[in-house]
Amino acid sequence: MRLATVMSAVTQNISEFSRSFKQSLFSLIFDVLGIFAGLLIAFQYQALGGIPWAFMLYPGILSVRGVINGIFSGKMSTGLHMGTIKPSFTGNTVYFKSIYSAMSVLTLIGGFFTGLMISLLSIIQIHYANSLYILLAATASLVSSFAVISPLTVFVSIISYKLGLDPDYVVYPVMSTVADILATLCYVAIIQTVLTTGFLPLILVNTIYIIAITIIGKKFWDERAFQETIQESFITILIVTIIVMVTGSFLQEISNRIGRFDELYIIYPSLIDTVGDTGSIVGSMVTTRLALGTLKPYITSLKKLGMEVAGCWTASLTIFTLMSVTAVVFTGNHATFGTLTQITVTSNLISVPLIISLSYIIAIKTYKKGLDPDNFVNPIESTLADMITTSAIYLAALIAGI
């Protein structure tokens, strides 16, 4: 009887690991597509280098985009599970419309504070003091990308739910990669606009967006979901914009240290995306189970998710290795494969355990304080993932002797 119990437990553990690995790998495989965002950065290296603050601002754009999309994805997946959002493209709930409207307001807020923090960093690190240009570029990049990314997030959420897939495993991981590509396209377009025509078009984009969200905000201001999302997420935005200063600083240091290492720049967006998505899968899993009451809000409850977490981590390590291969194939520079793989594997072993632990802790702590974890888990962990992964890449490069 005792042997049968042990064998049953082993079988269950293997089943949980296998299920988590397969679903996580399915979601994380989309992160490889983030290489296209990296290719844009590698090909635009000279253009970005022509603007003193361009490399500093880029991680901030990805991070804050991750915050907004993280909040939205988390609320979409939880809302679909709880029934507060309908799996329909028309005639959706007031809750859904309120959340969507709140995201549009938070995008402008996030752009403003990102520009403000990177302006401060540029003064400290490179002695560049024209903050207005950075503010305009930050807000224009984020609002233009939001206009494209948010409808796609709704589409992926509803389609995955209708197909019987778990949105916790699918929505944010898939959309974060697509969003990275689109946000990078928007950012590169903004930088090229600055170089060719100046800042007047950016002023126009920001003005139109401010008018639009003023109308939207007035319509949904009295809705509880709108107010709570703005109030709770505003704190998250502030935390995130402080963190992006560190991320921007590390990317600038990587650029200064290694120069034009195209293979690493090509996979950089994918690496930070994969770590963020790994944390998101764990975080979304926890927030949903807390909401359903199937997980107790204690730190020690993490052991109940042990095999699922292990499956998710293993999937992330698989993706990291695959990205090294893909980058070398793209460039044809096979001599860099050993060094690149060492950097990617080392950075994964440093960053993924940290981000999984942080995602779980954030979910538990916010839930116990009576806050909505969806307003905190994905936004904070995705930004911390960007900072931790960028720092881990820098440390891995030092270990590799670069």
Disulfide bonds with the S-S distance in Angstrom:
none
